[in-house]
Amino acid sequence: MGNRKRAAERGRTKPAVIGGMIAVVVGGAGFGIYSVYDGGAAADDKASAAAEKKAVKTGPLSATEVRSTATAFLTAWQSGDVTTAAAATDDTAAARTLLTGYGKEAYIKDVTLTAGKRSGDSVPFSVKGTVSYKGLTKALAYESELTVVRRAKDGKPLIDWLPSVVHPDLEKGDRLVTGESGTPPVKALDRDGGELTAAKYPSLGTVLDGLREKYGKKAGGKAGIELRVIRAGSSAGTDSSASPSSSAEDGDNEKNPDKTLLELSKGTPGTVRTTLSPGLQAAAEQEVGKKSKASAVVIRPSSGEILAVANSGHGFNIAFQGSLAPGSTMKIVTASMLIDKGLASVNKEHPCPKYSTYGGWKFQNDDKFQIKNGTFKASFARSCNTAFISQAKELGDGDLTEQAQQVFGLGLNNWAIGVPSFDGAVPVQSDAQKAASLIGQGGVRMNPLNMASVVATAKTGTFKQPYLVAPTVDDRTLAKGSRSLSASTQSQLRELLQYTAAYGTAAEAMAGLGPDFGAKTGSAEVDGQKKPNGWFTAWKGDLAAAGVVQEGGHGSESSGPIVAALLKAGS
């Protein structure tokens, strides 16, 4: 964006503009088409405000207020008047920084902003411009949206400032930068040597970004000139000496990788081979596409190789980086702990009352069922909550955390799968939250990658950290558990999962996949959701998979068919 004119130049009639653009197109929904010169309207507004003091306006915004506020902001932004555009928002400093960088760091000029039809307090708009850098030029076009809010202290309508107003891929602290990318592109290959692209496998967009950030330089490619989103905390920048952030080099973490938005000149890609199976990846894309907000992962228990990863939404990678309560699928970890401690045994009688109280909370089973004189196996297969809550009084606050970390490799933030991932969280908790954690609520957080690993560990007896790129590629160290399941605990845990797959809550989804199989269903309540998140994790032979459908209801009905279809496809 251009700077404001120096004092000596303010008398000129030509306004500060981007690349010579002065015609402001703010069409649709009665916005009109007009031009802005010299900021006279802004000056008049200030004079008017000083001349008369109005009572503070409250209540919902009118359509006129939304349209006029949006128009003023878009007009100022398009014409290059960063100061006026930023002043039209509720975070002037943050808006000024990003809007200034739009021209000075991203080198975007000749900007045309066209407003769409207002929807309540929000206005969508399209952006067209040109990215010009060192003799290279390429057109840019995308869609964005803004929302108008009323400032409490004076009732003035302002743009609710979010970085995503400037570009939908921007998050807090991110920048748009055009220049030599710093990180060369990579050509990612599946396990059979075929090329992986986001066009063929839409879920892999963020995965491919992560592979580039971590392996771009190591794979031997050459950087191109690109418009990129540089994430907060990343040291990547515009000159050729820039490099990915140290955290991306040293290991995997939860942050989103930098993202390429536009290539002005192509770099020379290096090659990175992954463990993904082209057949299973295609099947995963198809299966999650049948549900809204679905995610799934398939791994090989004997090695930890990741064979497929897919999300029905193609933005944030829930499958690898999600942080969601796993519900009753967590009972796999809890059951192993109870068996280890002698608090439960597969075929021994175990309580499953309608209710169980601990730490001041009253817990109940789905539909308030109970199992009288039943075994632990019956309680596990039916997913009886109170069978687990009833044992809270026998457990220390850190017992579940210890079991999850030592046996299942969870919650230590040390997985190095090849791209950013979240390794799960099982914090030490007390009272009611400790009890809730036993059934995958409380502070417990997982994603499909974590839960596929959990059922794989139950199957093999030993945690093998999942990975997408073989550790031999970059000599990285994979995470390990400090101990394996005992032979007795593993045998009983497998029996619980096999019985659940054959006769319990997972039986319908797993029909026809036995006999070497096991499964666990789950549903996790989330504040503000009408339906719980539905979870399902299972193994068949040397395949393990897990899935979640947010707001999907019971896992047996929502994510169960997805997981079962993937296990069948890989058989």
N, C-alpha and C positions, 0 to 999 in steps of 0.2 A: 504494500500500500504506500502511496506517496505521503511525504510529510506535509505539514501545514506550511504555507508560504512565510518567508521571512517578513519582518515588519515593513521593510522597504518595498515589498512587492504586494502588500495587501490592498493597495489602491487599484490594482489591475482588475479588469472584469473577468479574466479567465480563471476558473476555479481550479483548486487542486484536484487532480483526477488520477485514475489508474490507466496508464497506457493511452491517454487521449480520450477515454470514454466520458461523455457527459450526459448522454441520453439515458434516462433512467426508466427501465421497463418494469413496472410493478403492476402487472395486469391480473385480471381475474377478480371475481367477487366484488366488483365495484371499486377496485383500487384506482383505476384510471392510469393514464400514461402522461408523463410530464417530465420536465427538466428542472434541475436545481442549479442556481447560480449564486455564488458568493456567500452562501449561508445566511442570506437575508431573513429567511423564515425563522431560523434559530435566533437571530438577533431580535426579531419582533417578539418572539415568544418570551425572551428574557425581559424585554421592556414591559410587556404586558403583565408578566408575573410580578415585576417590581411595582407596577402601578396599582394593582388591586390585589388585596389579600382575600382569598376565598376560603370558605370553611373546608376542612379536611373531608374529602369525599370517601365514603366507605361503600361496602356492598359489592355485588358482582359487577364485572366490567361490562360495559355496553358494547355492542357490535362496532359502533363508531370508534370507541376508544381502542379496541383491539386493532382495527384496520389502520387507524391513523398512527398508532405507535409503531406497528409493523412497517408501515410505509416510510415513516421518518427514519427508522433504523436502516432499512434496506437501501433507501435513497442515499443516506450518508455513507454507508459502507461501499456502495457501488461507485460513488463519485470520488472516493479516496479520502473523505473527511473522517479520519479515524477518531479524532477527538469528539466530534458530534455523535458518531455512531456509538462509541463507548459510553458516552453520557446518557444515551437512551437505554442503557441496561442497568441492572441492579448491582453490578460489580464492575465499576468503571476501570479499575486498574487491570484486572484479569482480561477484560475485553480489549483494552487498548494494546496489551502485550500481544495477544493472539492475532488481532486484526493488523497490527503493524507487521508482524512476522509473515502474514499472508502475502504481502508484497515484497518485503525485504529478504525473507529467508526462503519462502516458497517460490518467489518470482512469478506470481500469478498476476496477470494484467488483463486489460480489455474485458472486465467482468460485467456480466449482465445478470441481474437478479430478477426473477419473475415470480411474483406471488401467486399462489393457488387459492382455492376456495377455503375460507375460514371455517374452522370446526371448533365451536366454543371459543376458548381463549387461545387456541393454537392456529398457526398459519403455516402451511407447507410452502416451500418455495424451491424453484429450480435455480441452479447455478451453472452458468456457462462462462468460460474464460479461456485464456491462453497461458501456458507455461513456457517461458522463454529463458534460456540459460546458455550463455556462451555460444550463441549462434544456432542453438537447437531450439525448435519451437514445436509444440504439440497442443492440440485442443484438449480442454478439460470440461467435463460435464458431470453433474451429480445432483441428487435431490437432498434437501434438508428440511428442517422444521424449527420454528421458534414458538415460544409461548409467552404471552403477556400476563404480568401480574400487577397488583396494585401495591405500591409502597405504603406501609402502614403509617409512617410519620406525617405524610402530607397527601396521601391518596393518589399520588401521581402514577399513571400506568407506565410500566417499564418492561423491557425485555428480560425475562428470567434467564440470566446468563449461564450457559453451559457451553463447554468447548464443542459439543456436538452441533451447536448452532452453525459454527463455521464449517465443520465437516462431520458427518455422522460417525466416522471412525475415531474421532478424537475423544480422549478422556482427560481428566484433570491432570495438568502438568505436561501433557503431550505437546509436540510442535509439528508443524508442517515444514519440511525442508526439501529443497531441490538442490541436487549436486551429485558429485560422484558418491555412489552409495556407501562406500566404505566396506561393505560386506558383499563379496561377489555372489552372483546367483548360483543356485545348485540345481542339478537335474536329479531328482529323487527317483529311485527305482524300487519296484516291489521285489519280493524275494526271488522271483523268476527272471528279473532283468527288464521287465516292462516299465515304461515311464509312468510316473504318478503325476497327474495334473488335477487342478481344482475343477477344470471343465468336465473331466471324466468322473471324478469323485468329489462332489461339492463339499463334503464334510472335511476334506483334508486341507482346506485353505489355511487355517491357523497352524496346522501341523507342518505344512510346507514352509510357512513363514519361520516357524521355530527351527526347522532343519537348516534353513539358510542362515539364520542368525548364529547358530552354533557351529555349523560346519562349512560355511561359505569360504572362509580363508583356508581352512585345512584341506578342502577338497581341490584346491588348485585353480579356481576360476579367476576371472578378471572382472572388476566392478564396472557397471555401466552408469549412465546418468539417469537419475530417477527423482520423482516426487515421492516422498515417503512420510509416513507418520513415525516420528521419533518419540518413543515412549518416555515418560517421566523417569529420570534416573539413568537412562541410557546415555552412554558417552558418544554414541554415533553422531556424526555431524555431516557437514558439507564437504570437508576436504578429504583427500585420499588417505590421510593418515588416521582418520577416525576409525574406531573399532567398536564392536559390540561391547555392551557393559560387561564388567568383570564377572558379574554373577552368571551371565549367560555363558561365559567361557569356562568358568570353574565348575559349574554344575547346573542342574536344572532347578527352576524355581517357579513360582506361581504367576509371575508377571506375563502379560501378553507380549509377544515379540514385536519389534518394529515391523511396519507393514508398507509394502510398495503399493502406491496408488496409480502411478503412471510411469511408463518407461519412455524417456526421450531418446536414449540410445541403449541398445542391448549390450550387456556384458557377456563375457564368455563363461558359461556355467561349469563348475566342477561336478563330479558325480558322487552321490551318496546312496548306498544300497540300504534298504530297510528290511524289516522282517514281515511286512504286510503281505498277505495272500491276496492276489487280485480277485479270485473267485469269492472269498469271504468278504472282502471289502465291498465288492459290488452288491453282495447279498445284504450286508449291513446297511448300506445306503438305501436299498429298496425297503427293508423292513422298518427302519426308523421313520422313513418317509410316510408310512401309513398312519402315524400318530403325530399329534402336536406336542412339541417339547419332549421328544424322546431322545435318549442317548444309550449307546451300547458299546461294549468292548469284548473282544474275543482274544484269549491268550492260550499258550500251550503250557500246561502245568509242569511238564517234565523239564522245560528249559526256561520258561518265563518270556518267551518270544511273544510279542504282540502281533496278532494276525489280522485284526480289523478294529477300526474305531469309527464311530459315526454318530452324528447329531442331526436331528431334523431341523434345528436352527443352525445356520452356518456362520455365526459370529463367535461368541465365547465358547470355548471347547469344554462343555460340561463333562464330557466323558473322561477327560484327563484332569481338568482343573476345577471341576465343580466341588462345592462344599455343602453337602446336603445331609440332613439326618437320614440314616439308612433304614430306620425302622427295624422290623423283626429279622432282617437279614443279618443284623449284628448278633443275633442269638447264636450264630455259629461260633463266634469268639467267646461269648458268655458261656455257652454249653461246654466248650473245651475247658474253660476255667473251673466250672463247677465239678466236672468229672475229675480234673486234676486234684482238686481239693477234697474229693470224697463227699461232696454235697449233692451229687446226683449220679445215677448209674442207669444205663439204657433200660433195663428191664425191671428195675426196682420201682416200688410204689413212690409216687411223687405228688405233692399237693397241687391242685389246680382249682382253687375256689373261684367264685364269681368276682370277689373283690380281694384286694390285699392293700393294706395301708402301711406306708413307711415315710418317715420324715414329715408327717403332717399331710401327705397327699394320699388320696384314695384312688388306687388303680383298678381297672376292670378289664375284662376280656371283650373282644368284639361280640356284640349282641349279648353280653353278660353271660356267656356260656360257662359251664363248669364241667369238670371231669371227676367223677367220684371214684375213688379207689383205682385211679389210672396210673400207668407207668410214666416215667420221664419221656420215653419214646413217644407215647401217645400225646403228651403235652407239647413236645417239640413239633410233631407232625401237624397238630391242630393249631400251632402257634399260640399257645396259652401264655399270656403275659404274666399272670399271677404266679405261674410256676417259677418264674425267674425273680419277680419282685419279692416273693416270699423268702428268698435266700439273701436278700440285701443285708439283713441283720447279722449274717455270718461272715460278711466280707469287710475288708479294710477299704478305706477310701481310694487307695491306689492300686488295688488288686486288678481291676479290669484294664487299667492303663498299662500295668506291667505285662499282663498276658498279651495285649495287643502289640506292644513294642517288641517283646522278647521272642514271641512265637510267630506272629504274623507280620512283623516288620513295619507296623503302622505308626504314624505320628512322630517320627524322628526327623522328618524333613531332610532325608538323605538319599532319596531315590534319585537315580540318574538315568532316566529312560532314553534320553537323546533329545527331548524337547521339554518345554516347561510342563510340570505336573504338580498336583497336590497329593501329598502322601497320606492323607487322612489325619484326623485329630480325635484323640481319646483322652481328654484332660482328666486330671484327678478331681473328683467332685465328692461332695458330702450330702448327707440327708436325702431329700426327695430327688435331687438331681442325680445323685449316685444311683438310686433305684431306677430312674428313667433311663440312664445310660445303659443299663443292662438289657434294655429292649430297643436300643438304637435311637433313643431320643436324648433329652438333656443336652449336653455339649458335644455329643458324638457327631462327627461330620465325615462323610465319605463321598466317593464318586464311583461310577461303574468300573473304572480301572482298579480301584482299591478292592471292591467287592468281588471282582473276578479273581483277583489275587487271593482273597480270603478263602474262597471255595476251592481254589487250586491248592492252597496250603493244606486244607482239610483233606483233600484227595491224596496228596503225596506225603504229607506229614512234615514237610520242610519248606520254609519260605524261600522262594526263588524270585528275586526282584524282577518284575516285568521290564522289558526293554524293547524299544523300537529300532534302535541302531546297535549293532553288536559292539560290545565294549572294546573289542580288539581294534576297532576303527580309530579310536582316539585314546586307547589305554586308560580309560576311566574305570574306577572301582565301583562295582555294584553293591548295593546295601545287602546286608545279611542279618538274619535273626540270630540271637545269642543262644537259642536252644530250639530243638525240634519238638514236636508232639511226642509224648511217650507212645510206645506201641499199643498199650491198652487204650489210651485216650484217642489215638487216631482210629483204632478199630471201632470204638463206640461212636465216634463222631461220624465216620463214614456210614455206619449203620443207621444213625439218625437221619442223615441226608438221603440215603437210599430209600428208607421207609417213607419219608416225606414225598419223594418223587414218585413212589409207587402207590401210596395210599393216603397221603396227606393233602395239604392245601396246594401242592404243586402237581398233583397227579394228572389233572386234566391237561395242563400245558405239556407235560412230559410224556404223555401217552405214546407208546410205541418206540421210545428212545432207549429203553433198558436193554439188558440188566445192569451194565456197567455205567451207572449214572447216579446222580444225587442232586438235590435242589433245596432251596429255601426261598419262601416268599416273604414279602414285607410291605407294610404301608406306613408312612410317616406323616403324622399331622403337622401342618404348617399354619401358623397364625395368619389369618386373612384369606386362606384358601377354603373354598367350599368342599373340595375333595382332597384327600391326602395324596402324597406322591407314592406311586406304585413301584415297588422294587422286586427284582427276581434275579437270583444267581444260581448257577447250576454247572455241573460238569457232565460230559459224556466221553468215555475213553480218554484220549489225551487232548481234549478240548475243554476249556472253562470259559464261561461267559457270564456277563452281568449287564443288566439294563435298568433304567429308571424312566418312568413317564411322569413328568411333573403334573400334578392335579389329575392323575390318571385313575385314582381310586385303588382298589385292591391290586396288588402286584400279579396275582394269579391271572387276572383278566386283562391287565394293561401291558406290562412289560414281559409277562410270562410267554405269550406267543412269539414275541420278538426273539427272546433268548432261545427258545426251543427251535425256532426256524433256523437260527444261525448254527446251533449244534447239529442239526440235521443236515444243513448245507455243507458243513465241514467234514461230515462222516464219510 
